[in-house]
Amino acid sequence: MQFEIEIATRGQGLYEFTEQLHDRVSGEGLLTLFVRHTSCSLLIQENADPDVQTDLLAFFARLAPPATDSRMRYLRHVSEGPDDMPAHIKAALLPVNLAIPVRDGRLRLGRWQGVYLFEHRDAPHRRRVAGHM
C-alpha cells in the first residue's frame, strides 16, 4: 500500500508526524518513507525533551549558516534566498528516506523515538512524504 502525507511547516524546525503514520500501518513488514523535496530531511529522533530539537537546530545552523554569513561567501547558488543553499547542504547530510519495522500493526520505534520532518528553509512550506507499507 502506498500513501502520501502532507506536512505544513512554519519555517525551520522539526515537525513530528509519528501519529499520522500509526494510522497508515497494519500487519507486519517494513514501512519506507521518502521526502519529495531537496531542502528538508527525515529523522528518527528523541521526542521527550524539546531541548534535543533546539540543539539540533543550533548545530545545523552553525554547520551550514545562511549565505549572508561571511563563512559562506563561496556559495554560488544564492538566487533563491540566503537559506536555500544551506538547506540543500543540510538535506545532503541528513537522510531523505527512512525504513521502520512494523509488527502487529505498530511501528517498532523505541520508547522516546519519533518520526520527524526536518524543515531547513525559513519560510513555510507544504512538504510531501511518500510512504510504502
N, C-alpha and C positions, 0 to 999 in steps of 0.2 A: 504494500500500500504506500503510495506517495502522497505527500501533502505539502502545504506551504503555510508558514506563519509570517504575518506581518508585524513588525515591531516598530512603533513610533518612538523616535528618540527626541530628546530635547537638547542635544549637543553632547559634547564629550562626556563619557561616563560608562558605567557597566549597568546593563539592563537585564535583570534576571527573568527568564521565561520558562523555568522548570515546570511550573504548574500547567502551563499550556501544553507541555509535552506529555504530562501524565494522561491528559485526555486523548492523546493520539496513539498511545501504545497499547498493545494487547499481546497475550500469549508469551512466547519466548522467542528470542532472536537478538538481532543487533540493530539498534537504531543508528542510522547515519544522518548527519546534518551537514549542510553546506550553505554558507552565506554567499549570496549572489551579488556581492559588491567588492570593490577593491580598496575601500578606505575604512573598513571595520573588520572585526575578528570575532571568533567564537572562543569561549573559555569555559572550562570547568574550574570553579574556584570556590573558596570558602564563602558561605552565606550567613554566618553567625555574627561576625564582627565587622561593621561598616568601615572600620579603620583599614581593613585589608584593601578595600576598593580605593580608599583615599590614598593609601601608599602606592598602589599600582598606578593610579593616575599620575601621582607625583614622579614616580620612577620613569615612566614612559615620556612624560613632559620634559624631563631632563635629558633623556636619551635622544629624543627627536623633537627639539623645540620648534616653534614656528619659524617660517622662512625669514621673518623680520629680525630674528636673533643673529647677532654678528657671527656666531659659530656656524651658521647655515648659509652663509653668502655664496657658497659654491653651488647651491641648487639652481637648476635651470628651469624646471617646471614650476613656475610661480603664478601663471596666468589665472589659475582658479582659486587664488587666495593663499595667504601665508600658512594656513593649516592643512592645505591639500597634500603637498608632497610629504610632509612629516606623517600624515595619515597613511599614505601609501607605504612609507618605510615601516611603520608600526605593523601594518597588515602583512608585510613581507616577513616580519619576525615572529608573528603570532599565528596560531592556526586559523584557517578559514573553514575547516571541516572537523567534525568530531565523530567518534564511534562510541556508543554507550550500550552495554549489555542490558537486555531486558529479560526478566524472569517473573513468571506468574503475573504478567501484565504490569510490572513495576520496573522503573529504572533502577539499575543496580548501582546507585550513587552511594557514596559514603555519607555518614550522618550529617556532616557540615558542608557537603558539596551542593552547589547549584550550577545550573547551566546559564551562561550569560552571553549576550551580545555586547561586545566592547566597541562602542562608537568612538572613532578617532577624529571626527570633524566637529567644528564648533557649532554649526547651525543644526537645527532639527532636520531629521531625515526619516523617511519611511523605508525600513530595511526588510528584505525578504530572506527568510531562511527556508531552504528546501529540505524536506525530510523524507526518509525511506525506512520503512519498518518491514 
